[in-house]
Amino acid sequence: MTMETGANILWFAMAFTLVLSALVVRRLPAADWIKMGLAWVAIFALVFLAIRTYQLAAG
């Protein structure tokens, strides 16, 4: 594993922790947890794809 891969894993772990802590604090029912969790996953996936596409186009 390279330093870049380790940094990426750390970044995603911290982002996931931030989202998870925000959901835990709100104390929502399970159905709302799932909806919000999927929304956050979609947001991070879109940001990841946008950055990845930009990097591939620039490189």
PyMOL commands that set and color helices and strands:
alter all, ss='L'
color gray80, all
select helices_A, chain A and resi 3-26+30-58
alter helices_A, ss='H'
color red, helices_A
deselect
rebuild
show_as cartoon
